[in-house]
Amino acid sequence: MPSRKFADGEVVRGRWPGSSLYYEVEILSHDSKSQLYTVKYKDGTELELKESDIKPLTSFKQRKSGSTSSSPSRRRGSRGSRGSRGSRGSRSRSRSRSPGRTPKNSRRSASASHQPDIKETRREILEVKLTPLILKPFGNSISIYNGEPEHIERNDIPRKNTQERFILSQDGSYISTEYSLRPRREEIKLKEIDSKEEKVVTKEPTSPRTFEVTTPQKKDLEFGGVPGVTLIMLGLPVFLFLLLLMCKQKDPSLLKFPPPLPNLYDLWETRVCGIYLLWFFVQALFSLLPIGKVAEGTPLVDGRRLKYRLNGFYAFILTSAVIGTSLFWGVELYYVYNHFLQFALAATIFSVILSIYLYARSWKAPKDELSPASAGNAVYDFFVGRELNPRIGAFDLKYFCELRPGLIGWVVINLVMLLAEMKVQNRAAPSLAMILVNSFQLLYVVDALWNEEAVLTTMDIIHDGFGFMLAFGDLVWVPFIYSFQAFYLVTHPHEVSWPVAAGIIALKLCGYVIFRCANSQKNEFRKNPTNPKLAHLKTIHTSTGKNLLVSGWWGFVRHPNYLGDLIMALAWSLPCGFNHILPYFYVIYFTILLVHREARDEHQCKKKYGLAWEKYCQRVPYRIFPYIY
């Protein structure tokens, strides 16, 4: 293996690609395979250079300024002649001589009054300012708007890109920056040396100008493309009802799949639909109450930040008060358990209608308000959603559905199952297994509502549109699948001893600590990277100006919050015992979901952070499970 010449962290001079100019850079890393050095310029630009394009600082000597055609004594003689212009005789003699020639007597007097070996040096500081090109984004490219590199530049490595020319409109303008190579004197202040020079070039109406941009590549479709999302939209509702029907059987063994199917007419009940609509709009009313603080979301493509009312925890308290009052007045919640399939059907129909409305209204939305996940295909966009933040006035539909009807509804359904277990099994008190499941999942929901602001930085909010995927997931999948363990225990009781319960509680707390600490560390770092509490954490600087955590919880695995989530999911299922695999469906499904989401995160981060993300992956090799994956 050839030895490297420069070490990491060494300050050298690197040649700028396509020019003969060398600028001061810092060596970041060295690739032994390609023999390329990753260097960082003073403005934060990171490039890969060959070793031949890097020179040590000692190889650059400071040049002396001044004319080489005359000696210092001649220059002093010239200054002496100019200084003697006050006498009339010198002026008359200078007119008879050729222009610029110095009188002999002045030259002799100057040379006689100075030693010939004295040298005068003049130093000039050549300041180089590198400012990356800034262009207004086209379409809905978040990466271009944020100044994120679309590729890694390699010095002298040819690249073949299909290019198109865009002609600027008559009244359009664009902003470009130029490199400033200006000599500066030593006495110039530091603030003037650090100043940047920008030049605004305005488009002339009479002479259209063009500039070249790379042709956008065809977007890669996720979830298996159009066939995949079609299968998901048709298969998920069917699979949901099959799971619920299996769970209601006395023997929910997979060997007895599929379960007996009910009459479709029996699944519809108008009263159930009315109750579900009432639930949805009451939660919407709670979200509009002027209580709780208002937070700003992440910057959009146009630079705006949407405002969100954070009152999810207050909505949960109000809902609990309403449910408690209903129980006090004798309202029978067993009705929900007895019509559980009908409620699932009502929620499914409502989510489909909502998805159709969202897709139809998205065609009136401006282009800069569309989701970066949309691809232009009708079926695919209906699934992932076209509009990023659909709102009715100040009411954000996606943000509301993310936490309110489904998440709070999950807790209410768990309470219904606890009361149903007591009635079906003739118990005076709920079983320990049911208490564990309810307590664990109640803690999870309360934690999410208490830390509601953290949702604003999730992929669901900042990247995915609001379509069938999130509508069905938030309104149907979360309340009716996440409550699956409690639904299972109603007709399949399992006794848990206190020592076993203690072990399950310890596992749950372990997962919760990992989940909460990792998320808190991430959210605090995003809000205030200069927080003294985070000063001990190591980071990697990226070309976007942001830093990546490479220590603490995020130096353990790349997604420690996912690891904690999966440990908690396992703790939810253990109280159901091991007689059937059905209660563990949630753990299996959730593992697949988070592995897929991690792959999506990986793709987005690699595209956004480039070389910095590759370094992070080298520092933190495991994605979710340490030493496994």
Buried (B, 14 or more C-beta within 10 A) or exposed (E): EEEBBBEEEBEBBBBBBEEEBBBBBBBBBBEEEEEBBBBBBEEBBBBBBBBEBBBEEEEEEEEEEEEEEEEBBBBBBBEBBEEBEEEEEBEEBBEEEEEEEBBEBBBEBBBEEBEEEEEEEEEBEEBBBBBEEEEEBEEBBBBBBBBBBEEBBBBEEEEEEEEEEEEBEEEBEBEEBEEBEEEEEEEEEEEEEEEEEEEEEEBEEEEEEEEEEEEEEEEEBBBEBBEBBBEBBEEBBEEBBBBBBBBBBEEBEEEEEEBEEEEEEEBEBEEBBEBBEEBBEBBBEBBBEEEBEEBEBEBBBEEEEBEBBBBBBBBBEBBBEEBEEEEEEEEEBBBBBEBBBBBBBBBBBBBBEBBBEBBEBBEEBEEBBBBBBBBEBEBBBBBBBBBBBBBEEEEBBBBBBBBBBBBBBBBBBBBBBBBBBBEBBEEEEBBBBBBBBBEBBBBBBBBBBEBBBBBBBEEBBBBBBBBBBBBBBBBBBBBBBBBBBBBBBBBBBBEBEEEBBEBBBEBBBBBBEBBBBBBBBBBEBBEEEEEEEBEEBEBBBBBBEBBBBBBBBBBBBBBBBBBBBBBBBBBBBBBBBEEBEBBBBBBEBBBEBBBEBBEBBBEBBBEBBBBBBBBBBEBBEBBBBEEEE
